[in-house]
């Protein structure tokens, strides 16, 4: 946590704020100074539940506060183009992913923030999930050797109906869910040469663009990387699964993403490693929910205060992630392999 936590002003009072952001900030002692939502009643309900002292009457009022505060912009991607340019010059902001709905939008939004010297990060909290932090460190330190195989497999029942803002979006699964995996993979093994992806709708969600994806990332002959994701598993929680597997020539790590099983209840997360001497469970301190949501905010605040050297999910890496996501969306639309542009 930052040595001197800055008060947070939350922009948006949706489910992710209710279920993740505010519980995380309360648990880790990150003070929330105020909240705004276009639905004032929803903002008032959260203010009462989490002892937030101020409910702002307007977006301008929320953004015209003490510049020492941090803005948590927890809004759908289609709202960012209107809100982010209004973040005060030199401010500090955490932005809900994705950063727009295309690489072009991400570059425009990031460019505007950089030009006004706004210190900003995107809420890719998978980078701060305890199991994935451990796997990342195992890769960085060479504990797993050179990565040769990465596979993500998800068979779960995601309550898409809980997020009405998704209706009308051209893509859902890639920019709003698998973006987390793609961001983590890009950050730890680099940008692939090309991507092939196919996202499909499901009859249970006729008003949603898609609900399941298959993705193959081309890293040449050394590393195989694929993702298979079905969010409309209909067999019940007994056979739901959510696994992130990283194999190197020195060992294997498997993260069981329990927070995706039997939603919204979830099951405990688990990390196992085999470094050539058999499988063992790695104890985890904390979990994705709510802890990782506090950790990504902590990194932003520490970076702004000069306590951290690296802003892990800053604007430049987030724009790179959107380039990869954009390539996957284009691939699905065109049914062809898409080369990844130079960033």
N, C-alpha and C positions, 0 to 999 in steps of 0.2 A: 504494500500500500504506500501511497505518497506520504512523505513526512508531515506535510501540512495539506490535508485534503481540501480541495476547492469545493464550494457549494455547486450543486448541479441544478440546472433548469431543464426540465424534461419537456420536449415538444412532441406531443402525441400521447394518447392515453388508451392505446389498444391492448390486445391480449398479451403481446410480447413484453410490454411495459409492466402490466399487471402481474404476469406469471414469472418473469425473469429479471428485468432490470431493477425494479423496486425491491423485490426480495433480496437481490444480490447486494444492492447498496446498503440496505438496512443491516444485513448480516455482517458486512465488512466495514461498517462505520463510515461510509461515504455519504455526506449530508446532502439532502435534496432540499433546495431553497424554494422551488415553485414548479408548477406544471401548467401547461396549456393544451387544450384540445378544441377543435371546432365544435365538438359536442361538450358544452360546459358541464352538463350533468355527469358525464362520464369522468371528466377531470375532477369534479367535486367528490365523486365516489372514491376515487383513488387517493385523493388528498386526505379524506377522512380515514381511510383504511391504513394509510402509511404515515399519518401525522405530518403531512406536507403543509407548511404554513401559508402558502400563497397559491391561489388559483388565478391565473392572469385572464383578463377580459379579452385580450387580443394577442395575435402573434407579435405585433409591433411592441406591445407592452412587455411580452416575455423576452424579446430580444434586446430591449432597451434597458437592460439591467447592468449592474456593476460588472465591468469588464474582467474582473478577477474570477467570475463564475464560468463554468463549463456548460456548454449546451449539449444535451443528449437528444439528437434529432432522430426520433424513432417513428419515421413516417414511411408510407409506401413509396416505391421508386418513382411513381408518376407525379408525386408531390414535391420532389426534391428540387426541380428546376425553379420552382417559385420561391422556395424557402431558403435554400443555401446561399443565394446571392444577398440575402438580407442579414446573414450572420455578420456581426460587427467586425470592422477592420481590426486585424490583430487578435481576433478572438480564438477560442479553443472549442472544438466541436467533435463529438463522436456521432457518426452517421450510420444509420441502419443500412445494411446491405440489401440489395445491390446498389452500386453507385450509378443510378440510372439504369436504363434497359438495353444499352448497347455500349460498345467500346467508344463510339463517337460521343455519346452523351457523357460517359465517364470522363473523357478527356476535357470536354467543355466545362463540366462542373468542377473538376480538379483544377483546371487552369484559372477559373474565376477565383477559387479559394486561395490558390497560391499567389495570384496577383495582389490579393488584399491581405497577404501575410497571415492567413488563418491557419493555425495549427490544427490539422484534422486527421482523424483515423476513421476507418470503416469497421463496423462491428463484426469482423470475422472471428468470432469467439472460439471457433474450433482450434485456432492457433494456441489458445490458452486453456483448452480442455486438458485436465491432468494426464490422461492416458496418452493423448497426442503430443503433449509437451515431452513426455518421457520417450516416446518413439522418436521424436525429432532430435532429442539429445543423443539417443542411441545411434542415430545416423550421423550426426555431426561429429561425435567423438570416435566414430569408426567401430563401435561395439557390434553393429550388425554387418560390418564389412561394406562392400559396394552393393547398392540396391540392384536387384535383378528382377523383382516381381512385386507389383503393387496391385491389390485387388480390393474393391469395395463391393460388398453385396448386401442389399437391403430388401427384405420382404416384410412389410409392415402395413399397418392400417393408419394412415395419416388423416386427421380430420380436416380436410381441405375446406369443409363447409364453415369452419370457424373463422376464416379470413375472407370476408366478402369482397375486399378490394381486389382479389385475384380475378374476379369475373371481368372479362373483356381484355385481359392481358394476352398477348400473342404467344408468350411462353411462360411457364410456371415452374416446372420441376428443375430445369437447369439454372435459371437465375435466382431462384428463391430457396432451393434446397441443395442440389449438387454443387452449387457454387462454393460451399464450404469445403467439400472434398477437393475440388479443383484448386482452390486457393491454397490449401495445405500442401497438396502435391507439387504445385508450381513453386511454392516457397522452399521446399526441401529437396527437390530433385531437378528443378529448373523448368523452363518452358519447353514443351514438346515441339517437334517439327511440324506436326499436323494433328488434326482431330477428326474422328468420325463419330457422329452421334445420331441417335434416333429417339425422339420423344413422341409418345403416343397418348391420345386421350383414353378415357375409360367410360363405358356406358353408365356407370354409377354417377358420373360427374359431367353431364352433358353441357353444362355452362362453363366448364374449365377447359382450357386449351390442351392440357396434357396432365398426366399423373404418373408416368413411368418412363424411364429412360435406359438406354444402353449406350455406353461411351467407350471408345477405344482411343487412347492417346499414343502417338507414334514417337518413341524415343530411340528409334534405330534398333539394332539387333541385340543390344545389351539388356535393355529393360522392357519387360512387358507390363503394360498398365491398362487395366480395364475396370469398368464400373457397371454394375447391373442393379437397377433400382425399381422396385414395384411398391407403390404406396397404397395399393388397393387390395392387399392380401385379405382374403375372405374366409380363411380357415380358423380364425381365432388366434389368441396369443400363444397357445402351446407350441406352434410351429412358426411363429414370427422370428426373424433373425435380422441382425444389423451388425456387420463385421467389417473392420478395416484391417487388412493384412498387409504387412510389409516384410518381404523376404530379402535378405542380403546373402552374399556368399560367406558370411560369418555367423548368421543367425536369423531368427524369425521372430517377429512381434505381431500379436493379434490383439486388437482392441475390440471388445464387445460393447457396442454403443447402446447400453440398456435403456437410455432415455427415449429411444424410438420404439421400444416394445411396450405393448398394452397401453398406448397413450390414452389419457394424459398421465396415468399412474407411473408408468415406467418401472424398470427393474434396475438393480445396482449395476453400475459399469464395472468392467473387468479388463485387466491387462495381463496377458501371458507372454513370456519370452522363452525361447529355446536357443541357447548359445552353444549348442553341441553337447550339453550335459543333461539333456532332458528338460521337460517343460516345468516352469515354476510361475506361480502367481506373483505379480509385482504389486505391493500395497500402494494404494492411491490415497493421497491426501486431498479431499475435496472431490467435486464432480462437475460435469458441465453445467448442470443447473443446481443452484444459481451461480456457483463460484466463478465460472469462466466469464460471465458477464461483468463481474466486478473486476476481474483481472485485466480485461481489455481496457476498461476505463482507468484502472490504476496505471497501466503502461502509458496511456495518453497523458495523464496528469503528471506522472514522474518525468516524462520526456519534456513536457512544457516547463517544468520546474528545473530542468537540467540534472535530474537524478538518474535518468536512463539515457544511454547513448543512442539507442535504436527505438524508433517508433515502428513496431512490428507490422502493424496493419495500416501504415500511413498511405498517403495519396498515391505515390508512385507505384508501390507494389499492388495497391488495389486497382489501379488502372490496368496494370499488367494482367491481373486476374480477370478483369472484364474483357480484355482482348481474347483470353482463352475461352471464356464463357460465350462470347460473341461468335467465335469460330464454331463452337459446338452448336449454337442455335442456327447459324447459317448452314451447317452440315445437315442438321435435321430437316430444315426447310428444303434444301436442294437435293437431299439424299445422295450426297457425295462427300469425299474427303476434302477438308479445307486446310490449307497451309496456314500456319500461324505467322502473322506479320512480325517484322522486327519492331521491338519496343524501344 
